[in-house]
Amino acid sequence: MKTDNIYMKKIMLLLFVSLFLISFCSSYLPQEQDEPFNLTISSNNATACNLSYIQYNNGDSTIFNIPLTQNIRTFSTTINGTNFSELGAVCMHVVCTDGVTYEEGSQCREVTLSGKVVDGSVITADVALLIFFLLLMVGFFMITKNINLDKWHNSIVNKYQNRNYIKLVLSSIVFNIIKNKFVVYYLFGLPILLLITDMIYTFNLVNMISIIQITFYIYLIGVTIVGLIFMSYVQEWLFDLLHQVRDMKWGTE
């Protein structure tokens, strides 16, 4: 019991520390990686605007000199997603003119894996949910590890076999789900894996992307295997229950 408490405290400490991790993020609006961007500029006096060049996060730049399409006072063009393949700040420099004077400006975006800004409330919610599901898993283990499931099931069968068929069936279902704990743990694992995936994309942890994707594919394959194994157990206890019901003398003491 003491070992279990120490283990839970370590989990809680690790997860709560993650709440205070500082993420250094740009104030620019987010742009999803490899997605096209619609560059739009508004000007009251300009008669033409050009996309002169794009500067990337690593300091490199590409010259374009592409004219923007004018619609009254708005100038726009669509920039290919290949210009947003690198994570970090990408700035698009534009030059506008009224035919006499020239004015230069820039529009910058923060390229992220998810196209979302790292938001404190979102991170807190993800961590809180992660803690919740981990605690559920640990709580389920601690509650069921000392239960004599067969004895518990037999007592319910003896109690309801001549009184309440519905409660007998429901208790049998609960008994088999709890008995086959791997199914419960596997179900707990799905939201935990999804939350971890979301946090990896939120923090732009590029080195972890391939690992989490492979893990997720393996997990999905495992769903089929676990489902088939559990269904075989369900079939067995259904036949056992039918035999029990057939041998019962309903309505007798």
Backbone torsions as a table, in degrees:
resi	resn	phi	psi	omega
1	MET	NA	-40.3	179.4
2	LYS	-64.6	-38.5	178.9
3	THR	-63.1	-41.4	179.1
4	ASP	-62.3	-41.3	179.8
5	ASN	-64.9	-40.5	178.3
6	ILE	-63.7	-41.6	179.8
7	TYR	-62.3	-43.3	-180.0
8	MET	-65.8	-39.0	179.3
9	LYS	-63.9	-37.8	178.1
10	LYS	-64.8	-41.8	178.6
11	ILE	-62.5	-47.2	-178.9
12	MET	-61.3	-42.6	-179.2
13	LEU	-63.0	-44.6	-178.8
14	LEU	-62.9	-43.2	-177.0
15	LEU	-72.7	-38.4	179.1
16	PHE	-69.2	-33.7	176.3
17	VAL	-62.2	-36.3	-179.3
18	SER	-64.3	-22.0	177.8
19	LEU	-64.6	-25.1	-174.5
20	PHE	-103.6	12.1	175.9
21	LEU	-66.6	135.4	-177.6
22	ILE	-97.4	128.5	178.3
23	SER	-110.6	122.3	-179.4
24	PHE	-88.5	104.2	-173.6
25	CYS	-118.5	150.2	176.4
26	SER	-72.9	155.6	177.2
27	SER	-83.6	-1.9	179.8
28	TYR	-69.6	154.6	174.6
29	LEU	-67.0	150.8	-175.7
30	PRO	-80.2	153.6	174.6
31	GLN	-137.5	126.3	-178.1
32	GLU	-69.0	139.2	-177.6
33	GLN	-58.9	134.9	174.9
34	ASP	67.2	12.7	177.4
35	GLU	-101.3	143.9	178.5
36	PRO	-66.2	156.6	-177.7
37	PHE	-129.0	134.7	178.3
38	ASN	-94.1	101.2	-179.6
39	LEU	-79.9	123.5	-178.0
40	THR	-129.3	130.4	178.9
41	ILE	-126.3	137.0	176.3
42	SER	-112.0	136.3	179.5
43	SER	-149.7	135.3	-179.7
44	ASN	-81.7	-24.4	-171.9
45	ASN	-115.9	-21.2	-173.2
46	ALA	-68.7	145.4	174.8
47	THR	-107.5	-11.8	178.7
48	ALA	-159.8	146.5	176.1
49	CYS	-137.0	142.4	179.1
50	ASN	-125.9	140.0	168.4
51	LEU	-81.1	107.2	-174.2
52	SER	-80.6	-49.2	178.2
53	TYR	-161.6	164.0	176.4
54	ILE	-119.2	130.6	178.2
55	GLN	-107.6	130.5	-175.1
56	TYR	-98.2	171.8	-174.4
57	ASN	-63.5	-29.3	-178.5
58	ASN	-83.9	2.8	178.5
59	GLY	98.0	-15.7	178.0
60	ASP	-71.7	160.6	177.8
61	SER	-144.8	155.3	177.9
62	THR	-125.9	127.7	179.5
63	ILE	-83.8	135.1	-178.3
64	PHE	-120.0	-54.5	-173.7
65	ASN	53.7	47.4	179.7
66	ILE	-97.4	126.6	177.7
67	PRO	-71.2	138.7	177.1
68	LEU	-85.9	147.8	179.4
69	THR	-77.6	128.9	-176.8
70	GLN	-93.7	137.1	173.5
71	ASN	-137.4	91.6	-174.8
72	ILE	62.0	-104.4	-178.4
73	ARG	-105.5	9.0	-177.4
74	THR	-113.1	137.4	177.2
75	PHE	-121.8	133.8	-175.5
76	SER	-149.4	159.4	172.4
77	THR	-160.3	155.8	178.8
78	THR	-99.7	125.6	-178.9
79	ILE	-99.2	130.4	-176.6
80	ASN	-59.5	145.1	-178.4
81	GLY	-64.2	-19.1	178.6
82	THR	-64.5	-19.9	177.6
83	ASN	-78.7	-4.8	-179.8
84	PHE	-123.1	36.1	-179.7
85	SER	-83.1	-21.5	-178.9
86	GLU	-99.3	132.8	179.1
87	LEU	-70.3	147.0	179.7
88	GLY	117.9	-170.8	-175.9
89	ALA	-75.0	133.3	174.1
90	VAL	-127.2	124.4	-176.8
91	CYS	-114.3	130.0	179.3
92	MET	-105.2	116.0	-175.6
93	HIS	-95.0	129.8	-175.5
94	VAL	-124.2	140.5	175.6
95	VAL	-119.0	124.6	178.6
96	CYS	-116.5	152.4	-179.4
97	THR	-144.7	151.6	173.3
98	ASP	-104.2	12.4	-178.3
99	GLY	100.1	-17.0	-178.7
100	VAL	-121.6	-53.8	-179.1
101	THR	-107.6	157.1	179.8
102	TYR	-121.6	139.0	178.8
103	GLU	-129.9	129.8	-177.5
104	GLU	-110.3	140.5	176.7
105	GLY	-150.6	177.8	-179.8
106	SER	-142.9	153.5	175.1
107	GLN	-127.7	121.8	-174.1
108	CYS	-113.8	148.9	176.7
109	ARG	-135.2	149.9	176.5
110	GLU	-98.2	109.8	-178.7
111	VAL	-76.7	123.3	178.7
112	THR	-129.3	163.9	179.9
113	LEU	-64.6	-38.7	-174.8
114	SER	-98.6	-12.9	-175.3
115	GLY	78.1	18.4	-179.1
116	LYS	-124.6	151.9	175.8
117	VAL	-82.0	144.0	175.8
118	VAL	-68.1	108.6	-176.0
119	ASP	-108.2	131.9	-177.1
120	GLY	-58.5	-39.6	-178.4
121	SER	-68.2	-36.9	178.9
122	VAL	-67.1	-43.6	179.2
123	ILE	-62.2	-44.8	179.7
124	THR	-60.4	-41.8	179.3
125	ALA	-64.6	-42.3	179.5
126	ASP	-63.0	-45.3	-179.2
127	VAL	-66.3	-40.6	179.5
128	ALA	-62.3	-42.7	178.2
129	LEU	-66.7	-38.2	178.5
130	LEU	-62.1	-44.4	177.1
131	ILE	-61.2	-42.2	-178.3
132	PHE	-59.6	-48.7	-177.5
133	PHE	-70.5	-34.8	176.6
134	LEU	-65.9	-40.2	177.5
135	LEU	-66.2	-37.6	176.0
136	LEU	-61.2	-42.5	-179.4
137	MET	-65.0	-46.3	179.0
138	VAL	-64.9	-41.1	178.9
139	GLY	-63.1	-40.9	177.9
140	PHE	-61.8	-42.6	179.2
141	PHE	-62.6	-46.0	-176.1
142	MET	-68.9	-33.5	-179.0
143	ILE	-73.2	-39.0	-172.3
144	THR	-91.8	-15.3	-172.5
145	LYS	-66.9	-27.1	-177.7
146	ASN	-105.2	9.6	-179.1
147	ILE	-90.1	131.4	172.3
148	ASN	-84.9	93.5	-172.2
149	LEU	-63.9	-40.4	-179.0
150	ASP	-63.5	-42.5	178.9
151	LYS	-64.7	-41.6	179.2
152	TRP	-63.3	-43.8	-179.4
153	HIS	-65.6	-43.3	-179.8
154	ASN	-62.4	-36.6	179.1
155	SER	-66.4	-36.6	178.2
156	ILE	-69.4	-40.1	178.4
157	VAL	-62.4	-44.6	179.2
158	ASN	-64.4	-31.3	-177.8
159	LYS	-76.0	-38.3	-172.0
160	TYR	-109.4	-2.3	-172.3
161	GLN	-61.7	-30.3	179.4
162	ASN	-111.6	12.4	-174.2
163	ARG	-126.8	-49.5	-171.4
164	ASN	-141.8	101.1	-177.1
165	TYR	-67.3	-36.7	-177.8
166	ILE	-64.8	-46.2	178.3
167	LYS	-63.7	-33.3	178.4
168	LEU	-64.3	-44.6	179.6
169	VAL	-65.7	-45.8	-179.0
170	LEU	-63.1	-42.6	178.6
171	SER	-64.7	-34.1	177.8
172	SER	-66.9	-38.6	178.0
173	ILE	-63.9	-48.3	179.5
174	VAL	-61.0	-41.6	-179.7
175	PHE	-58.8	-45.6	-176.6
176	ASN	-73.1	-31.6	176.2
177	ILE	-67.1	-45.3	-179.1
178	ILE	-69.7	-36.0	-179.3
179	LYS	-63.8	-40.3	178.3
180	ASN	-91.7	75.6	-171.9
181	LYS	-63.4	-26.6	-177.4
182	PHE	-60.7	-29.9	178.2
183	VAL	-67.4	-44.3	-179.8
184	VAL	-63.5	-45.5	179.9
185	TYR	-63.7	-37.2	179.3
186	TYR	-66.0	-38.3	177.4
187	LEU	-67.0	-38.6	176.0
188	PHE	-64.0	-33.5	-176.0
189	GLY	-66.9	-29.7	-176.7
190	LEU	-63.4	-55.1	178.7
191	PRO	-63.5	-32.9	178.1
192	ILE	-63.8	-44.1	179.2
193	LEU	-64.8	-40.1	178.8
194	LEU	-64.9	-39.8	179.1
195	LEU	-66.4	-41.9	178.5
196	ILE	-64.0	-41.4	177.4
197	THR	-59.9	-45.3	180.0
198	ASP	-62.1	-39.5	179.7
199	MET	-68.8	-36.0	177.7
200	ILE	-63.6	-42.9	178.6
201	TYR	-70.1	-36.9	-179.8
202	THR	-63.5	-41.0	-178.3
203	PHE	-89.8	4.6	178.6
204	ASN	55.5	43.4	179.2
205	LEU	-83.4	80.9	-172.3
206	VAL	-58.4	-39.5	-177.0
207	ASN	-65.7	-18.2	-178.3
208	MET	-95.5	-9.9	-174.0
209	ILE	-61.5	-51.1	-177.2
210	SER	-63.5	-36.8	-179.7
211	ILE	-64.8	-46.7	-177.4
212	ILE	-69.5	-32.9	178.2
213	GLN	-66.9	-44.7	177.8
214	ILE	-62.4	-43.7	178.8
215	THR	-59.5	-41.8	-178.1
216	PHE	-67.2	-40.6	178.0
217	TYR	-63.9	-42.3	177.5
218	ILE	-62.3	-40.1	180.0
219	TYR	-63.1	-41.9	179.9
220	LEU	-64.7	-39.0	175.9
221	ILE	-63.6	-40.1	178.9
222	GLY	-63.2	-28.6	178.1
223	VAL	-57.5	-43.8	-180.0
224	THR	-64.5	-45.2	-178.6
225	ILE	-64.1	-48.2	179.9
226	VAL	-62.4	-40.3	178.9
227	GLY	-61.6	-43.2	180.0
228	LEU	-66.0	-41.8	178.8
229	ILE	-63.2	-44.7	-179.1
230	PHE	-65.1	-39.0	179.2
231	MET	-64.0	-33.1	176.8
232	SER	-66.1	-37.8	176.0
233	TYR	-66.7	-40.1	178.7
234	VAL	-60.6	-42.4	179.3
235	GLN	-61.2	-41.9	-179.3
236	GLU	-63.0	-48.8	-176.9
237	TRP	-73.2	-24.0	173.9
238	LEU	-64.8	-43.6	177.6
239	PHE	-65.5	-39.4	177.2
240	ASP	-62.6	-41.1	179.9
241	LEU	-66.6	-38.7	177.9
242	LEU	-63.4	-38.7	177.2
243	HIS	-66.2	-38.6	177.9
244	GLN	-63.8	-44.9	-179.5
245	VAL	-63.9	-40.4	-179.3
246	ARG	-63.6	-34.5	-178.6
247	ASP	-84.8	-8.5	-178.8
248	MET	-74.4	151.9	174.7
249	LYS	-110.5	86.4	-173.3
250	TRP	-66.2	137.0	176.9
251	GLY	84.8	3.5	178.7
252	THR	-111.3	157.6	178.9
253	GLU	-94.9	NA	NA
